[in-house]
């Protein structure tokens, strides 16, 4: 997986989390990852992730299997390209 694709995937997760924190979760939602033991997209858009090496672990609130731990070397979650993940072009 290319580094730029990994960065884009991480950015999308951050954008979704920010949208959830601000309310209006359904407005423009392209992916929603609960990280409850898998990397499935619960938005209904089918942008499921494939976990490579990362393992479920507790989140910052201590909830078991609600986050993923990465080794910092070769673990990642891959999300395939789809139309719903493409930013609209200006014009």
N, C-alpha and C positions, 0 to 999 in steps of 0.2 A: 504494500500500500504506500502510495506516495505521501511524503511529509505534508504537502499542501492539502491533500484529501483529509488527513488526520486533523489538521488544524481547522479545516472547514467543519468537520464533524463535531469537534469540541466547541467551536463557535456556535453551532446550531444548538447544541445542548445548553450552552450558557444563555442564548437568546430565549429559548423556551423557558428556562428557569426564571429569567428576568420577567418574562411576560406573566408567568404564574404569580410572581411576587407582586406585580402591579395590578393584578385583577384582569378581567376581560380575557380569560384564558383561551376561550374559543376563537377570538378575533385574530385571524391570520395564523392560527396554530398549524404548523407543518409536522411536528413530531412531539411526542410526550413520552418520556422515559421515566418510569417509576423506579427502575433498578431494583425490583423486588425479586432478585434471584435470576433475572434474565435481562436482556436488552431489547425487549419487544416495545414497539411503538404503540401506545394506547390512544393515539389521536384518531385512529381510523384511517390514516393515510398509508399504512403498510410500510413505513420506513423502519423496519426492524433492523436491529444491529446484530452482528455476529461477533461474539466475544473471542478474542485471541489472547489467551494467557492470563488475562485479568481474572481475579477471583472475587466473588461477592464477599463483602465485609460490612461491618457496622458503619452507619453514617455518623455525622458529627453529634447527633443527639443520642447516640448509643443504640439505635434501632438496628438489630441484626439483619444482614442480607438486604440492606437498603442503599448500598453504594457499591462501587467497585474499587478494589485496590490494584494498582499497577506497579510493576517492578522498576519502572523508569528506564528500562532497556528495550524490551521488545513486546510489551503488552499493549494491546489497543482494542478498541471496539470499532468495527468497520460497518458503515452504513452505505449501501449501494446508492448510486446516483439515481435520482428520480425527478420527474417534472416538478413535483411539489417542493423540492429542495432548491430549486433554481430561483435566484433573485430576479424579479422582473427588470427588464431593461428600460432605461429612460427613453422617452421619445414619444 
